[in-house]
Amino acid sequence: ALDLFSGTVIVIAQYLIRRYDRYHYPVGRKRLEPVSIIIIAAVMGTAALQIVTNAIENLGKKPDVNAFSGLIIALVVFLKGLLYILCKGVKNPSVQALAVDARNDIVSNLVTLAFGLLGTYIYPVLDAVGSIIIALYIIANWVQVGYKHLKNLVGFTADRRFINKVTTIAFLHDRRVMSVDTVRAYTIGVCYLVEV
């Protein structure tokens, strides 16, 4: 359900970004991209918190990991691995968010399988411990992704190399330019707004 949700949010955001009225949105709607990623990060983090509470409630209950469930998890890991490889090569923030989700799913499914087997055959509490470890990992990853895109949304400054490059281009643009007084570059969504 969460994969369908994240995919739907990204598809809707991309649709809205591509189709807009330039008179109502003179600089476009590119800022919807980080907004959609922040929404996904919040939902994924909340779902991971639910996993923690569920694991605490089921602490000590013996899981039942068998060959069939192990095969399903292995298939999911394989498919998510393919999805991760496909998404990682696309330089688009929304697709990169899907890559993070696929990577999280790979790690969480491998840990689920390992701790589920340990809980089934060795000590039942280990299954809940594995769930909590997975959830904390997912929360940490989505907080990091959400924070990065929140900074982009509120106008975080460009790195020094980018500003230096803009300054050089502005200075060398025409021989009549005697000096460059001020250069500002900051994020507006996934793009930079540059003032010279």
Sequence and secondary structure as in RCSB ss.txt:
>XXXX:A:sequence
ALDLFSGTVIVIAQYLIRRYDRYHYPVGRKRLEPVSIIIIAAVMGTAALQIVTNAIENLGKKPDVNAFSGLIIAL
VVFLKGLLYILCKGVKNPSVQALAVDARNDIVSNLVTLAFGLLGTYIYPVLDAVGSIIIALYIIANWVQVGYKHL
KNLVGFTADRRFINKVTTIAFLHDRRVMSVDTVRAYTIGVCYLVEV
>XXXX:A:secstr
 HHHHHHHHHHHHHHHHHS  TTT TT STTHHHHHHHHHHHHHHHHHHHHHHHHHHTTT      HHHHHHHHH
HHHHHHHHHHHHHTS  HHHHHHHHHHHHHHHHHHHHHHHHHHHHHT THHHHHHHHHHHHHHHHHHHHHHHHHH
HHHHT B  HHHHHHHHHHHHHS TT       EEEEETTEEEEE 
